[in-house]
Amino acid sequence: MKMEKMRLESVIRGSWQYTLDAQHSLDSGVELAINTLQENLQFIDKQDALFHSTELNDIQENRYEVFSHYNYTLSQAAYFQASLIYEYA
């Protein structure tokens, strides 16, 4: 069996942060990710060379994400975060 693979992920992310006061803040943004998988897989039967199979797979996924986070600082060591996230792929 012979296999060649190439994986690639490209991400673009933009975000905006707003501080309400020392304890409260909001951040929101958008993310775009493009994932690519190129795979060449080859099976060869060594007995009498009767079987030969080759698979070529090219897969691309585009993922979009919109997010918003509310942050509340409880202390220097702890904080609370509530999030609203929408993802489409």
GIPEKA-V203672 format. One record per helix or strand of 2 or more residues. SS is the DSSP state (alpha for helix, beta for strand). FROM is the first residue (numbers start at 1). LEN is the number of residues. Records with the same first field share a line. If there is no record, write none. Layout:
SS = FROM-LEN, FROM-LEN
This chain:
beta = 2-18, 24-21, 52-22, 79-10
